[in-house]
């Protein structure tokens, strides 16, 4: 069938674009534009402007295109007024306050898991206290806590994972305009969502190969065990129990332990499901190497409307960003650096602290701003060639921060 005969796929001049059109192809590679994912419906006038700047024409799918009025209604229904994302204090100021809060919360996460192992009752009031301080920090400037969430110790994965999930959930809740008291609630949900894993043998939790059917059943039982543990504590709210029980449910009803469909999954559980999956994909485990933030976000996006809520994932992508500070990148020159910031106007051209030369050897640190049209030795523009997760090439991002070399820009 010829292209013209396919009435569902239409070539459109960018001057004729309107809100509601579903763009499936550009006249240039997607990677050369500011659009993170291939294929999207135009929801805002700003997206039309960006398309007009990047392309002369695009292809749209008429089957997935809706009218302008319908799209505007959807926009209002799906996008609550967000709290300002600009921090009340600078990143450097907040890091001084956030660092001890992070370490105190980490110690509390380790303590609560040890208590469960020994059959002691959870000290929920202590958990709430550290979560409240995390909320205060994120409300001042979320960038500091999100940076600290990149510091990972594989020896304490379960405890640190729970804390990171709490941090991501609070920050995402802020993006979703949840009131402050609900930010505290969802932070506690994050801290306690995986408490049932204490009942799973470490040989299964840390098995390097594929799980057998019986081992998988035991692993999945942590949702039921978590519910049982939390229900026995009178300080735990029903929302926290719901999240521990339901954070592995899927919108399409194929999750566990109950196979709930989208309408029956609690909203907080949908939020925790997104950040829980992101951190698991982004972290090194015994059985898998952590993927970059960009690849992790792509995996989440591909699973929207089957595993995850599309609106929640969309807000999370905006929160984390395409090139978040702390990610390791290799340039087309072969040099390696740490992302320290990214201008909202140039989301595909981050600012980088170069730490390794083209031979992957330590070199004198230098800031490279890709938005400044820097060229390599051959005269070609410098660009990001590959993105790696924190810790790649043996780079200790926290060591560079302590030296005062990593002050994220635009934060």
Helices and strands as residue ranges (DSSP letters): E 9-13, G 14-16, E 22-26, G 30-32, E 40-41, H 45-54, E 57-61, H 68-78, H 91-117, H 124-148, G 154-156, H 157-175, H 180-192, G 195-199, H 202-205, H 213-220, H 222-231, H 238-246, G 262-264, H 267-282, H 293-302, H 310-320, E 328-331, E 336-341, E 351-356, E 362-369, G 370-372, E 384-388, G 392-394, H 397-402
